[in-house]
Amino acid sequence: MLNTAVILAAGKGVRMRSAYPKVIHKVAGLPMIQHVVQAVQEAGIKDIVVVVGHGREYVQEALAELDVDFVVQEQQLGTGHALRQAEARAKGADNILVLSGDIPLIQGLTLAKLLRWHQENNAAATVLSALVEDPSGYGRIIRNQDQSLQRIVEEKDASQDQKRVSEINSGIYCFQSCEVFPRLAGLTTANAQGEYYLTDVLAMMIADGRPVEVAVSENSSDVLGINDRVQMAHCEAVLYQRKNMSLMQSGVTMIAPETVYIDKTVTIGEDTIIRPHTIIEGHTVIGPECDIGPSARISNSVIGRKVVIESSRIIDAHIGDQSTIGPFAYLRPGTRLGNGVKVGDFVEIKNSTVGEGSKIPHLSYVGDAQVGRGVNIGAGTITCNYDGYNKYPTFLEDGVFIGSNTNLVAPVRIGRNSVTGAGSTITRDVPDESLAVERARQRNIAGWPKKTKHDQEVTDQ
C-alpha cells in the first residue's frame, strides 16, 4: 500500500514579522519544516511532497538534502486549494497524509498511530485531534451525541459555545486518495476567511455517508503549531526538554538540565556529564565519560572520550581523547587536537593541528599551524600568520619548547626538540635540537627615576 505525505508550506507567516518564510525559522537547531519531514519519515512514509509558495527558494534550500518533491501554490487560497496543487503528484497513492510545515513538535510515533487507525478502520478520512487547555486559534471538533464527528468549525466561524470546546483540530489528516481528490473541486470560499477549507471536504464525506474517524493524540503538545515567535520559543523549549530527557535516559548526567540547550542532531556518549548553562549545537558528537561545562558552547564538533571542556567556545573542531580545554578557550573552525592535548585559559586556535600530548596552557594564539607531538607553547606566544594580504603556515615539530611571549613570524619552521628563548621574535627557520634567541642587547640606565623626575620639573617650569 502506497502512502504519500503532503506537507503544506506555502504561507508567509505574517505574524512572524520576518522577510523569510515561517517554516524555515530554526527551532532547536533545525528549520521547523525539517522536524516535520523527519517525523513523517520516522512514521514510515518515504514519498513526501511539499507544497511551496512564498519564499519557495528558501524552503527548497532548507530541504535540499532530504528526499522530498515540491509543488507550487502560486496563490495561497487555503488548505483545500494547497492540497489540490499536489493532486497530479500524489493521486496515485492509496492514502494521503496531510499536515502543515509549522508543527515541529509532531513525532513519528503519533503519525504512525494515526495512519494505522485510519487503515484499520477503513476510513475515508481520519482527523487527528487533541485536548488542550487553551484552544484559542484552532478549529474545534464538534461531535454528535454518539461521539461521531459532526463537523470541524474554524475559530473565526465558531459561535461562543463552540469556542468553549477544548478538543481541537490538529490540521493533520489521513485521506483515501480516491475519496479526497474528487471532492476538492467542489470546495467554495463561503466562510469568514474567504478560503478553500480542507475541512469542508470532511463535511462532504459525512453528508455522503462515508466513514470519517477522529483519532485523539495521546500527547497534546505534538500538534502545537507556530504562528509567531512567542509560540516558536515555547515549542523550542519543549524540544530541548525532550532531548535532555532522552539523553539522561540513555546514560548522560545533566546538572540543572533546565539551563542546558542541546539540539536534536547532537549525539552524546554514556557517563558524560553536562554542567549548567551549556549549549551544544548542530551535528556535534561527544564521546563517553566527558565533562562538559559549565558555560560551554560547542557547535558542529567531534569530541573524543574522557575530554574535559570548561567555559569555552568550540566551532567545527575535532578534539582527541583525554584532552583538556579551558577555561575560556576559543577553538575556531579547522582545529584538530590529538589525544591528551591541553589547551588552557585564554587560548585561541584556528585552522591548526596539534599533536598528541602537546600543551598550550595560557594566553596564546595559534593560527594556520601544524604542531607536532609533545610540544609546549609558553604563555603569550602567537603565530604571526597574516601579513595583511595572505596567510602563512607555522610548523612546530615534535618535542619543540616555545618560550613565553615568542612571536613566530610565518612562514617559519621550528625543528624537532628545539627551544626558543622567552621574548623572541622568530623570523627564520630553526634547525633540529637548537636554541633560537632573538633579543636586543639590554641596556641599564642608572638613576632613571631621578632623571625622569628632574626632566618633568624642567618641563613644568
N, C-alpha and C positions, 0 to 999 in steps of 0.2 A: 504493500500500500504506500503510495507516494504522498508525503505531507510537505507542503510548502509554507514557509512563513513570509508574511508581508509586513514589513516594518515601515510605519508612516513617519516620515522625517522631512516633510516639505515645508513646514511652517517656519516663520521667522522667530517667534517667541518674543513678542513685543515687550512683555513685562520684564524681560531680562535686561532691557535697555543696553543693547550691545550691537556692534556692527557685524557680528558673526551669528550664524545660526545657533539656536539654543542647544541643539543636540551635540555640538562639538565641544561645548564647555566641559572642562575636565572635572571629574568627581573621583576623589581617592586615586588620582594618578592616571585615569583613563577618560577619554571623551565619553559622555554618558551613553551615547549610542553603542559604543563598544561593549559596555556592560550588557546591553540588551542582546546584541548579536551573540556574545559568549553564552548567555543564558539559553538562547534558542538552540545553539549548538550542543550545549550540555543536555538539553531535552531530547536530543537525538535527531533533530531536523537539520539536514545539510543543505537543502535547497532554500536559499534565502534571497528575497527580493526587497530592496529598499526603495521607497518612493521619495524622491528628492525634488526640491523646487527652489526656494530661496537659498542663495548661497550654496548651490549644489556642489560647486567645485571644492568647497571646504569639507563637506560631508564625504565626498568621494575620496578626498585625500586622507581623511581620518580613518577610512575603512580600506585603504589601498592594499594592506597586507592581509586582509580577510577575504574569504571566498564568498563574495556576495555579488549579485547583479543589481543594476539600477534601472528604474524607470522614472520619467519626469512628469510631474504635475505642474504645468506651466502656471495655472491659476489655482489658488488654494480656495476651493469651493466647498470644503467639508470632508469628513472622513469617508462618506459614501463615494464621493467623487474621486478621492485619493485611491481607494481600492479599485475603482473602475479602470484607473490608468494601468493597473497591474494585471488586468484580465487576460490580455493576449499572452503575457508571460507565464501566468500561473494557472490558467484554467485547465491545464492537463493534469493537475494534481487531484487526488481523491479528497483531501481535506486541506483547508486553508486556515492557518493560524494568523490572526491579525492583531498587532499590538503597536504601541507608539514607541518612538525612539527616545522618549524623555522619562523612562521609568527604570533608572539604573539599579534599583533595589530588587528587581524581579530575579528570581532564582530558577535555575533549570529544573529543579525538582518540582516546583509549583507548576511550571508549564507542562512537564511530563504528566503530572496528575490530571491536569485539565484535558490534555489530549486523550489520555486513557479513559477518562469519564465520558468524553464525547463519543469515542468509538464504541465503548461497551454499551452505551445507551442508544446507539444508532441514531443520534440526534441530527436534525437538520442544522441546528446551531446550538452552541453552548456558550454561555456568558460566564466569565469569571467575576464573582462579586467579592466583597469584603465588608465586614462590620467594623465601623470606625467611630471614634468618639465625636469627631468634628467632620461631618460630611460636606461642609461648605465647598462649593466649586465642582462637585462631582454630580453626575447623573444619578438618580435614585432608582433602585429596584422596587417596582410596585408589584406585589404578589396578589394572587386571588386567595380566597378563603382556604382553598385546598393547598396553598403554598406554591402552586404553579405560577410561572411568570405571566403577569398580565401585560406589563409594558415597562419600558425604561423612559423616565422623564428627565430631560436635561434641566440643569439648575435654573436657567433663565426662563424655562417654560413651566416650572413647578409651582404648585399652589403652596400656601403656607403649611398646610397639613402634610403635603408631600415632602417639603423641605425638612420636616422633622424626622423623616425616615433615616435610619442610621446605616442601612445596607446600601452600599454604593456600587455603581458600575465601574469596574476597573478599566474599561476600554480595551480589554483583552477578550478575543472571541475565537472560537473554532467554528468553521462552517464546512458543510459539504459543498464542494465546488459546484456541483450541479444544481444546488439549491440557491446559492447566493448570487452568482453572476447573472442569471436571467432576471433577477428582481432588481438589480441595481439601476437598470434603465427606467424603472417605474418610480424612482425617488423624486420628490418635489422639495421646494425650498419654503414650504408653508410653515415656518417656525420663527421664533424670535431672533435667531441668528441669520436667517436667510441663507442657510447652507443645506447641503445634501447630507443628512444624518445617516450614518450606517445603522444606527439603532432602529430606524424606520423599517429596515429590511426584516428585523425580528418581528415587528408588528404585522408585516405582510405574511410571514410564515405562520404566525399564530392564527391569523384570520383564515389562512388556507388549511388549517388543521394539521400543520406539520409540527413534529415534536421539537420544542425549544427547551433546553435544560439550563439550569443555573448551578454552577459549582462554586461553593464558598471557599475562599482561600483560607488556609489554616493560619497564615501569618499576614495580618493586615498591612504590615509595613512593606511587604513585597510589591504592592500595587501603587505605592505613593508616587505621584508624578511631580515634575518640577516645572513651575511656571515663572519663578523669579529667583533671585539669588538667596533670599531667606530660606526658601524651600530647598535650594541646592545645598546650602550649608547643613540643613537638617539631614538630608539624605547622605551627605558625605560623612557626618558623624556616625550614622548607622553603619555605613560600610566600614569605617575604621574600627568600630566596636566589633563587628562580625569578624574582621581579620584578626584582631587581637585575641578574641575568644578562640578562634581556630588555631592560632599559633600556640596559645597556652595549653590547649587540649592536646597538642602534638608534642609537647615537651619543652616549650620555651618559657622561661621565667620572665615576668614583667613586673617591675616595681612602679606603682602608680600608673596602671595602663590607661587611665583616663587622660594622661598627658602625653601618650605615645601615639604617633601617627605613622602607620605603615601601609603602603599601597598594596592593592590586591595582587600585583605582579611580583611581589617580593617573596623569596624563599629563605627560611632560617632554620638551622640545624638544632638538634636536641641539646639541652643543657646550656644553651646560650642564655645570658642574662641581658635584658634590655632595661636600661635605667631611665629615670624620668626625663621628660622634655626632649625625647629623641625622635627624629624624623627620618624614615627610611623610604626612599622613593624609587620608582622606575623598576628596571629589571636587575635589581640587586640580589645577589646570592651571598648569604652569610653562613659559614660553616658551623659545626658543633662546638660547644664549650667556649664560646667567645664571651666577652664582657664589653657591652656597647653602651656608652653614655657615662654620666648624664650629659644632656645638651649636645649630642652629636647629630649631624645631618649628613646622610650618605645617599648618593644618587648614582644609579646605574653602575655599580661597582661589584667586584668579586672579592670576598673576604674569606681567607682560609680558616683553619681551625685554631682554637685557643688564642685568638687575636684579642688584644685589649685596645679599645678606642675611647678616649675620653675627651669630651668637649671639643670636637674637631669637625672640619668641613671636608668632605671627600666626594669627588666628582669623577666618574669614568676612570676609576683606578683599580688596580689589581694588587691585593695585599697577601703576602705569603703567610704560612702557618707561624704561630707563636711570635708574631710581630707585636710591637707596642707603639701606639700612635697617640700623641698629645701629652698634656692638654694644649689646646689652641694651635693645632697644626692645620695646614691647608694643603691638601693633596689635589692637584688640578688634573685635568684630562691628560692621559698618556703616562701617568705614574704607574710604575710596576716595581713592587718591592718583593725581594726574595724572602725566604724563611728567616725568622729570627732577627728582623731588622728593627732598629729603634729609631723612631722619629719623634723628637721631643717638642718642647714648648716653643711656639712662635717660629716654626719651620715651615717654609713653603717649597713644594716640589712640583715641577711642571715638566711633562713630556720627558721623563727620565727613568732609567732603570737602575735600581740599587740592589747590589748583590747580597747574598746570604751573609747574615751576621754583621752587616755594616751598621754604623751609628751616625746619626745626625742629631745630636742632643739638643742644641739650643740656637735660636736666633739666626737661622741661616736661610739662604735662597739657593736652590739647586734647579737650574733650568736647562733643558736640552743636553743632559749629561748621561754618560754611561759610567756608573760607579761599580767597581768590582766587589769582590768578597772581602770581608774583614777590614773595610775602610773605616777610618774615624775622621769625621769632619768637625773641626773645632768651632766653638761659638763665634758667631758674627761673620762666618765665611759666606761669600757669594760667588756665583758664576756670572761673569760679565758676558752674557751671551748675545747681546743685541747692540749693534753699533749705530742704530737709528735707521738703518736700511735693511739689514739682513741679520739672521740669527745663526749662531755658530755653535758647534758642539764642544763639550769638555769631556775628557776621558781620564778617569782615575782608576788605575789598575789595582789588582789585588794587593791588600796589605798597606795601602797608602795611608799616611797620617798627615792631615792638613791642620796646621797650627791656627789658633784663633785669629779672627779678623784678617784672613787671607782673601785677596781678590784674585780670582782665576780668570784671566782675560782670554776668552775663547777666540779662535780655536787654539786649544792647548791640551797637551797630554802629560800626565804625571805618571812616571814609570813605576813598576812593581816595587813595593816596600820602600818607596821614597817618602821624604818628610819635607814639609815647607815650614819655614820659621814663622812664628806669630807676627802678624802685621805686614806680611809681604804682599807685594803685587806681582803675580807671576804672569809674564807675558810670553815666555818661551818654554818649549818642551823640557821636561826634567827626565834624565835617564833613570834606569832602574837603580834602586838602592843608593840614592843620592839625597843630600840635603840641599834644598834651594832656599836661599835667603836673599831678599831684595829690600834693603832699607837705606835711607840716607844716613851719613855719619852723624851721631848725636853730638850736639854742642851744648855745653852747660855755661850759662852766663851768670856770673856771681852778682849778688846784690840786686837782683831783678825787682823784687817788691819795692825796695827803697827807690830804685831808679824810676820805676813807673809812677810812684807817688810823687817824686820831685817833678817829673815831666808834667803830671797832672796839675801841680801847683803853678808851674810856669805858664801852662795853658790858661789856667783860670785868671792869672794876672792880665 
